[in-house]
Amino acid sequence: MFEWMAWTLPVAIFFSCIVLMLIGMTVWELKSPTTLRRGFLPMATTRGDRLFIGLLTAAYVNLIFIGISGKLAGWLGLQADVSIWISFIASMLLLGLILKKG
């Protein structure tokens, strides 16, 4: 069923983190309803809004990294492509920043 997708360990962990965050945010919302607040984003947002914006940002960071990883290896003179774990860590840190301060 999933043969068409490249299910590598980083991809599986990335999607597992998304599922766990959605479950966690649902439980958190049921226990403590959110209110609007302003952070560095140019609009008032709820936790769910920041999660959605953060997930989109994390996905784009990963896609951009995948797109430039071959060229990045050439620029840095590496023998192989740069590890996808770098984009995973960067995207999760960015997601955490948006959730906390956005």
Secondary structure, DSSP 8 states (H G I E B T S, - for coil): --TTS---HHHHHHHHHHHHHHHHHHHHHHHS----EESSSSSEE-HHHHHHHHHHHHHHHHHHHHHHHHHHHHHHT-SS---HHHHHHHHHHHHHHHHHH-
